[in-house]
Amino acid sequence: MIEPKALADLEWGRLSRAVLSRCRGPMSALEALPIYETEEGAALALSQTAEAMELEGSGSPIPLEGLDDLSQPLLRLSRMGALDGPSLNRIGALLRGARVLRQFLSRNRAFASALERAVSFDPTLDAIEEELSRHLDKDGTLFDHASDDLRRLRQETSNLRERIVRKLEAILHDKADIVQDSFYTIREGRYVIPIRRDTHERFDGIVHGTSASGATLFIEPESLIPQGNRLKVAIAEQEREELRILGLLSDEVRGALPSIHAAMDSMNLVDLRVASARFGIEYGARILPLASKPILDLRAMRHPLLLIEGKAVVPNDLEVESGRALILSGPNAGGKTVALKAMGLGALMMRAGLPIPCAEGSTAGFFKNILSDVGDDQSLMQDLSTFSAHIQNISRILERAGDGSLVLLDELAGGTDPEEGAALAAAIVEALLSSGAAIAVTTHYESLKSVGLLDPRARNASVGFDVETMSPSFKLTLDVPGASSALAVAERYGIAHHIIEAAEKKLPERTRIFEGLVRRLEEARASVEAKERALAEELSEQRRLREELEVELQRLNDRDRKKLSREAEKVAQQIRSFRDEIREKRRALRAAKEDADAERLRRELERIATEASKIEEDLTKQAEAAASSDEAHEPAPSLSVGQEVYVTSLRANATIVDGPSRGKVQVARGSMKLWVKVEECRRPSESKRTERRERVSLRSEAADSIDVRGMRAADALSLVETALDRAYGASVGTLTIVHGIGEGALKNAIRDLLRGSKTYVRSFRSGTRDEGGERVTVVELA
């Protein structure tokens, strides 16, 4: 069990309230979070909170409905008492919430196995929930159909009330001259009319009350007394029936009390885990793996209470383990005690199953004991000074500390003679190290800092201090002792320089040397950190510039491709237009009867053909240019340093100088180096470029055969149309189209085209066996 003093020193109550305030049910009323006494219990709590964080963070919040403190209603049931409708309704709401939660955990078993194993929900409670829902409305009132007698009695009382009200309204009308107000009311369960005192003798009935002033009497009309009596009897019978039904329902719930208690405890447990998860998500905390030994290795740890207060927090690396000591030194108000408490809270949070606000790579173990001496502890009741109270507490710590203990000591052995205090502090730390405890201690004593330098079991750490601004940096540096900087601070805050000089002369030589060494170490560390920051900024700037360059290269590449595509489409449109014009001229030439007309058409045709040839030549050049880009290069089968590749974003060859790494390689072209994606690297190939050029060039000579096997239908039809046009213009008699068999789709598409080309095609047929059979189509031109 953790000592109350350690919990108070570390302000565990404040952290607990911050987490518990996020609970929806009775757990929010707890004073402190539960701390598990066994490593197994802590490990299970950590697993459950991790699952809750996963579900809450993934948009699948854990449903928690009907959470309520039912301790009093359940206690009454255990003592054989019956419950009223609203109390039974609260139990029904809890059971309904338990059912919904059970079903949710079952559906999400893959993500919530630890939570599902930890909870206990008896499925037979569903029947009780259903029974309560069937009998009670949302306000806890019994439905009329709860029993036949209840329905009959409620109908009877309703009818009696209606008859009484009708008579009352008639009396009010008839006796308007003596009634005080034109309304009726109820006194002692009887319907009455307000009558003026000075006229009550003219109104027969029973007085059931008077107004505060006494000027008005509330009288039940004599004519309504029999009906009022019957109504009272009916209401009493109705109430007895309601109590009978509520008693039966209470008996049914009483029989399931153990299961209901288990369901309530389970829901409270899940509520606590969800609250812990929400706390972790809000403050960027994480669940740490539970180490196999008592250790704290917290990377970029942030003090949770400072986070809760919304203060700026400097993250620090904190490390300590069994048989080791971390000695924290540096100026006052520099963050030593904050770091000390952060370590203690980290150990407590692991035992409570909480996420810890630290960075990835952190780990922590289970400390059986957390012992502390932090802050002033003067005891007036025991007539002890601050120093005496500290020593009494440390004496108890020495008795209890051992392997698996975390000991936190703030300003150890302070408040007494410095030389004796320093010697005592060093001896206490050595004794604690021998016990196997993990120790963190803050100090200004040089002798204790020397322990961190000379004893391999101890390690120094210091908080930074800027002498120029006279302010602490709150940044913890491991393996460097810290200077107290008391004289520098004193001078900064107004102590005269000659006094500071006198104080420096009075310092022992050993102290001056030690403080000077520490100060030089601090200055060197600050210089290294400044250079590291500058280097990091430079690297960040280079990374930003590289990313901008890559984006710009991609933009230019995309722009060039779009431009090439638009120009190619424009040229293709021109060729289609010329082709149509050539067809028309050829048809006119064939139809021309006079030589003059024929000659004119031939000259016109030659002109158009010349222009078409020029456009074809331009298109061929553009195709060759495109062939030198991405598509003309095969993907490189493997990449290695020194290899030459074609980079699509650069549209040029470059040499690999680093990588591959994470899907990228670094390439160099001239003095420029940049990282590019692996898929942008292709194999340079002249043969491929030549093959592409030959394939895309537009030949001007006519041929008597064309091979379109393996082409897409659209590409093949375009090529067939061009071949028909050229063959027709060259007066070729037949054109053989080789298309293959396959599924017949390409052959059918070509023949559909031929059927519509009456200008060129006189007829077509499948090839003979020698010509290729169904693999070819032989076209006889017009």
C-alpha positions in Angstrom: 0.0 0.0 0.0 1.3 3.4 -0.9 1.8 5.6 2.1 -0.6 8.6 2.5 2.4 11.0 2.8 3.7 10.0 -0.7 0.2 10.4 -2.2 0.0 13.9 -0.5 3.5 14.9 -1.6 2.8 14.0 -5.2 -0.6 15.6 -5.2 -2.3 12.3 -6.2 -5.7 13.6 -5.2 -5.5 16.5 -7.7 -4.6 14.1 -10.6 -7.3 11.7 -9.4 -10.0 14.3 -9.5 -9.0 15.4 -13.0 -9.6 11.8 -14.2 -12.6 11.0 -12.0 -14.4 14.2 -13.1 -14.6 12.5 -16.6 -16.6 9.6 -15.1 -20.4 9.6 -15.9 -21.5 7.6 -12.9 -20.9 7.2 -9.2 -17.1 6.8 -9.7 -17.0 10.6 -10.2 -17.6 10.9 -6.4 -14.5 9.0 -5.4 -11.8 11.0 -3.6 -8.9 9.2 -5.3 -8.2 6.7 -8.1 -7.7 3.1 -7.1 -4.0 2.0 -7.1 -3.4 -1.7 -7.8 -1.4 -3.6 -5.3 -0.2 -6.3 -7.6 1.7 -6.2 -10.9 -1.0 -8.4 -12.5 -3.7 -6.0 -11.5 -1.8 -3.0 -12.9 -1.1 -4.8 -16.1 -4.8 -5.7 -16.6 -5.8 -2.1 -15.9 -3.3 -0.8 -18.4 -4.7 -3.2 -21.1 -8.2 -2.2 -20.4 -7.4 1.5 -20.6 -5.5 0.9 -23.8 -8.6 -0.8 -25.4 -10.8 2.1 -24.2 -8.4 4.6 -25.8 -8.4 2.7 -29.1 -12.2 2.5 -29.2 -12.7 6.1 -28.1 -10.1 7.4 -30.5 -11.5 5.4 -33.5 -14.9 6.9 -33.4 -16.6 3.9 -31.6 -17.2 5.3 -28.1 -18.1 2.8 -25.5 -21.8 3.2 -24.5 -22.4 3.9 -20.9 -26.1 4.4 -20.2 -28.1 4.2 -16.9 -25.0 4.7 -14.7 -26.4 5.5 -11.2 -25.6 5.2 -7.6 -28.0 2.5 -6.6 -26.5 1.6 -3.2 -29.5 2.8 -1.2 -32.2 1.1 -3.3 -30.2 -2.1 -3.4 -29.6 -1.9 0.4 -33.4 -1.5 1.0 -34.0 -4.6 -1.2 -31.5 -6.6 0.7 -33.4 -5.8 3.9 -36.6 -7.2 2.4 -38.1 -3.8 1.7 -40.1 -2.9 -1.4 -39.2 -0.1 -3.8 -41.3 2.6 -5.4 -41.7 2.9 -9.1 -39.0 5.5 -9.7 -36.4 3.4 -7.8 -37.3 0.3 -9.8 -37.1 2.4 -12.9 -33.5 3.4 -12.1 -32.6 -0.3 -11.7 -34.2 -1.0 -15.0 -32.2 1.8 -16.7 -29.0 0.3 -15.2 -29.9 -3.2 -16.5 -30.7 -1.7 -19.9 -27.3 0.0 -20.0 -25.6 -3.2 -18.9 -27.2 -5.1 -21.8 -26.2 -2.5 -24.4 -22.6 -2.5 -23.0 -22.4 -6.3 -23.0 -23.6 -6.4 -26.6 -21.1 -3.7 -27.6 -18.2 -5.5 -26.0 -19.2 -8.7 -27.7 -19.4 -7.1 -31.1 -16.0 -5.5 -30.6 -14.3 -8.5 -28.9 -11.3 -8.2 -31.2 -10.6 -4.7 -29.9 -11.8 -5.1 -26.3 -10.9 -8.6 -25.1 -9.5 -7.4 -21.8 -12.5 -5.3 -21.0 -14.9 -8.1 -22.0 -13.1 -10.5 -19.7 -13.1 -8.1 -16.8 -16.9 -7.4 -16.7 -19.6 -9.7 -15.5 -23.1 -9.4 -17.0 -25.7 -12.1 -16.3 -27.8 -12.5 -19.4 -30.8 -13.5 -17.3 -31.0 -9.8 -16.1 -32.4 -9.0 -19.6 -35.7 -10.7 -18.5 -35.9 -8.5 -15.4 -35.2 -5.4 -17.4 -38.0 -6.4 -19.9 -40.4 -7.0 -17.0 -39.7 -3.6 -15.4 -40.1 -1.9 -18.8 -43.4 -3.7 -19.4 -44.9 -2.5 -16.1 -43.4 1.0 -15.6 -43.4 4.1 -17.8 -40.4 6.5 -18.0 -41.4 8.3 -14.8 -41.7 5.1 -12.8 -45.6 5.0 -12.9 -47.3 1.7 -13.3 -49.0 1.2 -16.6 -52.8 0.5 -16.5 -52.1 -2.9 -18.0 -49.9 -3.9 -15.1 -52.9 -6.0 -13.8 -56.6 -6.3 -14.6 -57.6 -5.1 -11.2 -55.4 -2.0 -11.5 -57.0 -1.2 -14.9 -60.5 -1.6 -13.4 -59.8 0.5 -10.2 -58.2 3.3 -12.2 -61.2 3.4 -14.5 -63.5 3.5 -11.5 -61.7 6.4 -9.9 -61.6 8.2 -13.2 -65.3 7.9 -13.6 -66.0 9.0 -10.0 -63.9 12.1 -10.4 -65.6 13.0 -13.6 -69.1 12.8 -12.0 -67.9 14.8 -8.9 -66.4 17.5 -11.1 -69.6 17.9 -13.2 -71.6 18.4 -10.0 -69.1 20.8 -8.6 -69.3 23.0 -11.7 -73.1 23.0 -11.5 -72.9 24.1 -7.8 -70.4 26.8 -8.6 -72.8 28.1 -11.2 -75.9 28.0 -8.9 -74.2 29.4 -5.8 -72.2 32.1 -7.5 -73.5 34.7 -5.0 -71.9 33.0 -2.0 -68.7 31.4 -3.3 -65.4 33.2 -2.9 -64.0 32.1 -6.2 -65.4 30.3 -9.2 -63.2 27.2 -8.9 -63.0 24.0 -6.8 -60.0 22.5 -5.1 -58.9 19.5 -3.0 -58.4 19.5 0.8 -57.5 16.3 2.7 -58.3 14.2 -0.4 -61.8 15.7 -0.7 -63.3 18.0 -3.3 -64.2 21.3 -1.8 -65.6 24.8 -2.8 -64.2 28.1 -1.4 -67.2 29.8 0.4 -67.1 33.2 2.1 -67.2 32.9 5.9 -70.1 35.3 6.2 -72.3 33.2 3.9 -71.2 29.6 4.9 -74.4 29.0 6.9 -76.3 29.2 3.6 -74.2 26.3 2.2 -74.6 22.8 3.6 -71.5 20.6 3.8 -68.4 19.7 5.8 -65.6 22.2 6.4 -62.2 20.8 5.5 -60.1 23.9 6.0 -59.8 27.7 6.0 -57.7 30.2 4.1 -54.7 31.9 5.9 -56.7 35.0 6.6 -59.7 33.0 7.8 -62.0 34.8 5.4 -62.6 31.7 3.2 -63.9 28.3 4.3 -63.3 25.2 2.1 -66.5 23.2 2.2 -67.3 19.8 0.7 -70.9 20.0 -0.5 -73.3 17.7 1.4 -74.6 16.2 -1.8 -71.1 15.0 -2.8 -70.2 13.3 0.4 -71.4 9.8 -0.6 -69.5 10.0 -3.9 -66.5 11.5 -2.2 -66.5 8.5 0.2 -66.7 6.0 -2.7 -63.8 7.8 -4.4 -61.6 7.6 -1.3 -62.3 3.9 -1.0 -61.5 3.4 -4.7 -58.3 5.3 -4.4 -57.2 3.3 -1.4 -57.9 0.0 -3.3 -56.0 1.3 -6.3 -53.0 2.2 -4.1 -53.1 -1.3 -2.4 -53.0 -2.9 -5.9 -50.1 -0.7 -7.0 -48.2 -1.6 -3.8 -48.9 -5.3 -4.5 -47.5 -5.1 -8.0 -44.5 -3.0 -6.9 -43.8 -5.6 -4.2 -43.9 -8.4 -6.8 -41.4 -6.5 -9.0 -39.2 -5.8 -6.0 -39.2 -9.5 -5.1 -38.1 -10.3 -8.7 -35.3 -7.8 -8.6 -34.3 -9.0 -5.1 -33.7 -12.5 -6.4 -31.0 -11.1 -8.8 -29.2 -8.8 -6.4 -25.8 -10.5 -6.7 -25.9 -10.3 -10.5 -27.1 -6.7 -10.3 -24.3 -5.7 -8.0 -21.8 -7.4 -10.4 -23.3 -5.5 -13.4 -23.1 -2.2 -11.5 -19.5 -2.9 -10.5 -18.7 -3.8 -14.1 -20.2 -0.7 -15.5 -18.4 1.4 -13.0 -15.1 -0.3 -14.0 -15.7 0.5 -17.7 -16.7 4.0 -16.8 -13.4 4.5 -15.0 -11.4 3.1 -17.9 -13.3 5.3 -20.4 -12.6 8.3 -18.2 -8.9 7.4 -18.1 -8.9 7.0 -21.9 -10.5 10.4 -22.4 -7.9 12.0 -20.1 -5.1 10.4 -22.1 -6.5 11.4 -25.4 -7.1 15.0 -24.2 -3.5 15.4 -23.0 -1.7 13.4 -25.6 -0.7 10.6 -23.2 0.0 7.0 -24.0 -0.2 3.6 -22.3 3.3 2.3 -21.7 4.4 -1.3 -21.8 4.9 -2.7 -18.3 8.6 -3.5 -18.0 9.7 -6.7 -16.3 11.7 -4.8 -13.6 11.2 -1.6 -11.5 12.3 1.1 -13.9 11.3 4.5 -15.2 12.4 5.5 -18.6 10.1 8.4 -19.6 11.0 10.2 -22.8 9.8 13.8 -23.1 7.8 13.4 -19.9 5.4 16.3 -19.2 4.1 16.9 -15.6 0.4 16.0 -15.8 -0.7 18.5 -13.2 0.9 21.3 -15.2 -0.9 20.1 -18.3 -4.2 20.1 -16.4 -3.6 23.7 -15.3 -3.0 24.6 -18.9 0.5 25.8 -18.3 3.4 25.6 -20.8 5.3 22.5 -20.0 8.9 21.7 -20.9 9.2 18.0 -21.7 12.1 16.1 -20.1 13.7 12.7 -20.2 13.6 11.0 -16.8 15.4 7.8 -16.1 15.9 5.7 -12.9 15.8 2.1 -11.9 16.5 -0.2 -8.9 19.9 0.2 -7.4 20.5 3.5 -9.3 20.2 7.2 -8.2 19.4 10.3 -10.2 20.9 13.4 -8.6 19.1 16.6 -9.7 20.9 19.9 -9.2 20.7 23.5 -10.4 19.2 26.8 -9.4 16.1 27.3 -7.2 12.8 27.4 -9.1 14.5 25.7 -12.0 12.2 22.7 -12.2 14.0 20.1 -10.0 11.1 19.4 -7.8 8.7 19.4 -10.8 10.9 16.6 -12.4 10.9 14.7 -9.0 7.2 14.8 -8.7 6.7 13.9 -12.4 8.7 10.7 -11.8 6.6 9.8 -8.8 3.3 10.5 -10.6 4.6 8.4 -13.5 5.1 5.4 -11.2 1.7 5.9 -9.6 -0.1 6.3 -12.9 1.4 2.9 -14.0 -0.1 1.3 -10.9 -3.5 2.9 -11.5 -3.7 1.9 -15.2 -3.4 5.4 -16.5 -1.9 6.7 -19.7 1.2 8.9 -19.2 2.0 12.1 -21.0 5.4 11.1 -22.5 6.8 10.3 -25.9 7.0 7.0 -27.9 9.8 4.7 -26.7 9.1 5.2 -23.0 8.7 2.3 -20.6 8.0 1.9 -16.9 7.8 -1.0 -14.4 5.9 -1.8 -11.3 7.3 -0.2 -8.1 6.0 -2.0 -5.0 6.7 1.0 -2.8 6.8 4.8 -3.4 8.4 6.7 -0.6 8.9 10.4 -0.5 10.2 13.4 1.4 9.1 16.4 -0.5 8.4 19.9 0.8 8.3 21.4 4.3 6.9 19.1 7.0 7.2 21.0 10.2 5.2 19.4 13.0 4.1 21.8 15.8 2.0 19.0 17.4 5.2 17.0 18.0 7.4 20.0 18.6 9.6 19.1 15.7 11.6 21.6 13.5 11.5 21.3 9.7 14.9 19.5 9.7 13.8 17.1 12.5 10.6 16.3 10.7 12.5 15.5 7.5 15.0 13.3 9.3 12.2 11.4 11.1 10.5 10.7 7.7 13.8 9.7 6.1 14.5 7.3 9.0 11.2 5.6 8.2 12.1 5.6 4.5 15.4 3.9 5.2 13.6 1.2 7.2 11.1 0.5 4.3 13.2 1.0 1.2 14.5 -2.0 -0.8 14.5 -3.6 -4.2 11.3 -2.5 -6.0 11.0 0.8 -4.0 11.1 4.3 -5.6 12.5 6.9 -3.2 12.0 10.6 -3.9 13.9 13.1 -1.8 13.7 16.8 -2.2 16.6 18.9 -0.8 17.9 16.0 1.2 19.4 16.9 4.6 18.8 20.6 4.0 18.0 23.1 6.8 21.1 22.3 8.9 24.8 22.9 9.0 25.9 22.7 5.3 29.0 20.5 5.9 27.2 18.1 8.2 24.1 18.1 5.9 26.2 17.3 2.8 27.9 14.4 4.6 24.6 13.1 5.9 23.0 13.4 2.4 25.8 11.4 0.7 25.7 8.7 3.4 21.9 8.4 3.1 22.1 8.1 -0.7 24.8 5.4 -0.4 22.7 3.4 2.1 19.6 3.6 -0.2 21.7 2.5 -3.2 22.8 -0.5 -1.2 19.2 -1.4 -0.4 18.4 -1.8 -4.1 16.0 1.1 -4.2 15.6 3.5 -7.2 16.4 7.0 -6.0 15.8 10.5 -7.3 17.1 13.3 -5.1 17.4 17.1 -5.5 20.3 18.9 -4.0 22.6 21.9 -3.9 25.4 20.0 -2.1 28.7 19.6 -4.0 29.4 16.3 -2.2 26.2 14.8 -3.5 26.9 16.0 -7.0 30.3 14.3 -6.7 28.5 11.0 -6.0 27.0 11.4 -9.4 30.4 11.8 -10.9 32.3 9.1 -9.0 29.8 6.4 -8.2 28.8 4.3 -11.3 25.4 3.6 -9.6 24.6 7.3 -9.6 23.9 9.8 -12.4 23.8 13.6 -12.4 21.2 15.7 -14.0 20.8 19.5 -14.1 18.2 22.1 -14.9 19.3 24.8 -17.2 19.8 28.5 -16.2 20.3 31.5 -18.4 22.6 33.9 -16.6 21.8 36.7 -19.1 18.1 36.6 -18.4 18.4 35.3 -14.9 15.7 32.7 -15.6 15.6 28.9 -15.6 15.0 27.0 -18.8 13.3 24.1 -17.0 15.2 21.8 -19.4 16.8 18.8 -17.7 20.2 17.7 -19.0 21.4 14.2 -18.0 25.0 13.4 -16.9 25.8 17.1 -16.1 25.6 18.5 -12.6 24.0 21.9 -12.2 25.4 25.1 -10.6 23.2 26.7 -8.0 24.1 30.2 -9.4 23.1 31.8 -6.1 25.6 34.7 -6.5 24.6 35.4 -10.1 21.0 35.5 -9.1 21.7 37.7 -6.1 23.5 40.3 -8.2 20.8 40.2 -10.9 18.2 41.1 -8.2 20.1 44.1 -6.8 22.8 43.0 -4.4 25.8 45.3 -4.9 28.7 44.0 -7.1 31.3 44.6 -4.3 29.2 42.4 -2.0 29.1 39.7 -4.7 32.9 39.9 -5.1 33.4 39.7 -1.4 31.2 36.6 -1.3 33.1 35.0 -4.1 36.4 35.5 -2.2 35.0 33.9 0.8 34.0 30.8 -1.1 36.3 27.8 -0.5 38.8 27.1 -3.3 37.2 23.7 -3.9 33.8 25.3 -4.3 35.0 28.0 -6.7 36.7 25.3 -8.9 33.7 23.0 -8.8 31.3 25.8 -9.6 33.6 27.0 -12.4 33.7 23.5 -14.0 30.0 23.2 -13.8 29.5 26.6 -15.3 31.8 25.8 -18.2 30.0 22.5 -18.7 26.7 24.3 -18.8 28.0 26.9 -21.3 29.5 24.2 -23.5 26.2 22.3 -23.4 24.2 25.4 -24.3 26.6 26.1 -27.2 26.2 22.5 -28.5 22.4 22.8 -28.1 22.4 26.1 -30.0 24.4 24.6 -32.9 22.1 21.6 -32.9 19.0 23.8 -33.1 20.6 25.8 -36.0 21.5 22.6 -37.8 18.0 21.3 -37.3 16.5 24.5 -38.6 18.9 24.4 -41.7 17.9 20.8 -42.3 14.2 21.7 -42.0 14.7 24.5 -44.5 16.5 22.3 -46.9 13.7 19.7 -46.6 11.2 22.4 -47.3 13.0 23.7 -50.3 13.4 20.1 -51.7 9.7 19.5 -51.3 8.9 22.8 -53.0 11.3 21.8 -55.9 9.6 18.4 -56.2 6.2 20.0 -56.3 7.4 22.5 -59.0 9.0 19.8 -61.1 5.8 17.8 -60.9 3.8 20.9 -61.9 6.0 21.6 -64.9 6.0 18.0 -65.9 2.2 17.9 -65.8 2.0 21.1 -67.7 4.3 19.8 -70.5 2.3 16.6 -70.8 -1.0 18.5 -71.0 0.5 20.8 -73.6 1.8 17.9 -75.7 -1.5 16.1 -75.5 -3.4 19.2 -76.6 -1.0 19.8 -79.6 -1.1 16.2 -80.6 -5.0 16.2 -80.6 -4.9 19.4 -82.7 -2.6 17.8 -85.3 -4.7 14.7 -85.3 -7.8 16.7 -86.0 -6.1 18.4 -88.9 -5.1 15.1 -90.3 -8.7 13.8 -90.0 -9.9 17.0 -91.8 -7.4 16.6 -94.6 -8.2 12.9 -94.9 -11.9 13.7 -95.4 -11.0 16.4 -97.9 -8.8 14.0 -99.9 -11.6 11.4 -100.0 -14.0 14.0 -101.4 -11.5 15.2 -104.0 -10.7 11.6 -105.1 -14.4 10.9 -105.4 -14.8 14.0 -107.5 -11.7 13.0 -109.6 -13.1 9.6 -110.4 -16.4 11.3 -111.4 -14.8 14.1 -113.5 -15.6 13.8 -117.1 -13.6 16.7 -118.6 -9.8 16.6 -118.6 -9.6 20.2 -117.4 -11.6 19.4 -114.3 -9.6 16.3 -113.7 -6.3 18.1 -114.0 -7.5 20.8 -111.6 -8.6 18.2 -109.0 -5.3 16.4 -109.3 -3.4 19.6 -108.6 -5.7 20.3 -105.7 -5.2 16.8 -104.4 -1.4 17.1 -104.6 -1.5 20.3 -102.6 -3.6 18.8 -99.9 -1.4 15.7 -99.9 1.7 17.9 -99.5 0.2 19.7 -96.5 -0.9 16.4 -95.0 2.6 15.1 -95.3 4.0 18.1 -93.5 1.5 17.7 -90.7 2.4 14.0 -90.5 6.1 14.9 -90.3 5.3 17.4 -87.4 3.3 14.7 -85.7 6.1 12.2 -86.1 8.5 14.6 -84.4 6.2 15.2 -81.5 5.7 11.5 -81.1 9.5 11.0 -81.1 9.7 13.7 -78.4 7.0 12.0 -76.4 8.9 8.7 -76.9 11.8 10.2 -75.0 9.6 10.7 -71.9 8.1 8.3 -69.3 6.4 5.8 -71.6 9.5 5.2 -73.7 11.4 3.8 -70.7 10.9 0.4 -69.1 10.7 0.3 -65.3 14.1 -0.4 -63.8 14.0 -4.0 -62.4 16.2 -3.1 -59.4 17.8 0.1 -58.0 21.2 0.5 -56.4 23.7 3.3 -55.7 25.7 4.3 -58.8 23.0 3.1 -61.2 22.0 5.5 -64.0 18.2 5.8 -64.4 15.7 7.9 -66.3 13.7 10.1 -63.9 10.2 10.9 -65.2 9.8 14.0 -63.1 13.1 15.4 -64.4 12.6 14.0 -67.9 16.3 13.3 -67.9 18.9 10.7 -66.9 20.4 10.9 -63.4 22.6 8.7 -61.1 21.4 7.1 -57.9 23.5 8.3 -54.9 21.5 7.0 -51.9 18.7 4.6 -51.1 16.3 3.0 -51.8 14.7 4.1 -48.5 11.0 4.2 -47.7 10.1 4.0 -51.3 12.5 6.7 -52.4 16.0 7.1 -53.8 18.3 10.1 -53.9 19.5 11.0 -57.4 22.1 13.4 -58.7 22.2 15.3 -62.0 25.0 17.7 -62.2 25.2 19.6 -58.9 21.5 19.0 -58.1 20.5 16.2 -55.7 17.0 15.3 -54.7 14.9 12.4 -53.5 12.4 10.9 -55.9 9.9 8.1 -55.7 11.1 4.6 -56.8 8.4 4.4 -59.4 9.7 7.5 -61.1 13.0 5.7 -62.0 13.1 3.9 -65.4 15.8 2.1 -67.3 17.3 4.3 -70.1 17.0 2.4 -73.4 17.9 3.6 -76.9 16.4 0.5 -78.5 13.1 1.1 -76.8 13.1 4.7 -78.0 13.8 3.5 -81.6 11.1 0.9 -81.4 8.6 3.4 -80.1 9.6 5.9 -82.8 9.1 3.3 -85.5 5.8 2.2 -84.0 4.3 5.7 -83.8 5.8 7.2 -87.0 3.3 7.8 -89.7 4.5 6.1 -92.9 3.6 7.8 -96.1 4.0 4.9 -98.4 0.9 2.7 -99.1 1.0 -1.0 -98.3 -1.1 -4.0 -99.4 -1.3 -5.5 -95.9 -1.6 -4.3 -92.3 -1.1 -6.1 -89.0 -3.2 -4.9 -86.1 -2.9 -8.0 -83.8 -2.8 -7.2 -80.1 -4.0 -3.6 -80.5 -7.0 -2.0 -78.8 -10.0 -1.8 -81.1 -9.9 2.0 -81.3 -6.3 2.1 -82.2 -6.7 -0.7 -84.8 -9.7 0.9 -86.5 -7.8 4.2 -86.8 -4.8 2.4 -88.4 -7.1 0.4 -90.7 -8.8 3.6 -91.9 -5.5 5.2 -92.7 -4.3 2.1 -94.6 -7.6 2.1 -96.6 -7.1 5.8 -97.5 -3.5 5.3 -98.6 -4.2 2.1 -100.5 -7.1 3.7 -102.2 -5.0 6.7 -103.2 -2.2 4.5 -104.6 -4.7 2.4 -106.6 -3.8 -0.7 -104.7 -6.3 -3.4 -105.7 -6.6 -5.4 -102.4 -5.6 -4.8 -98.8 -5.1 -7.7 -96.4 -5.8 -6.9 -92.7 -4.2 -9.3 -90.2 -6.3 -9.2 -87.0 -6.0 -12.7 -85.5 -8.9 -14.8 -84.1 -9.0 -14.4 -80.4 -12.6 -13.8 -79.2 -13.5 -12.3 -82.5 -14.2 -8.8 -81.1 -11.4 -7.1 -83.1 -12.4 -8.9 -86.3 -16.0 -7.9 -86.0 -15.2 -4.3 -85.2 -13.0 -4.1 -88.4 -15.6 -5.7 -90.6 -18.3 -3.3 -89.2 -16.0 -0.4 -90.3 -15.5 -2.0 -93.8 -19.3 -2.3 -94.2 -19.6 1.5 -93.7 -16.7 2.4 -96.0 -18.5 2.4 -99.3 -16.1 5.0 -100.7 -13.1 2.7 -100.4 -14.5 -0.8 -100.1 -16.1 -2.8 -103.0 -16.2 -6.0 -101.0 -14.3 -8.0 -98.3 -13.9 -11.7 -97.3 -12.1 -14.0 -95.0 -8.7 -15.2 -96.2 -8.2 -18.5 -97.9 -6.2 -21.2 -96.0 -3.0 -20.0 -97.7 -3.8 -16.4 -96.9 -4.5 -17.0 -93.2 -8.1 -18.1 -93.0 -10.3 -16.4 -90.4 -7.2 -14.7 -89.0 -7.3 -12.2 -91.9 -9.8 -10.1 -93.8 -9.1 -9.4 -97.5 -10.5 -6.1 -98.8 -11.2 -5.4 -102.5 -10.9 -1.7 -103.0 -13.4 0.4 -105.1 
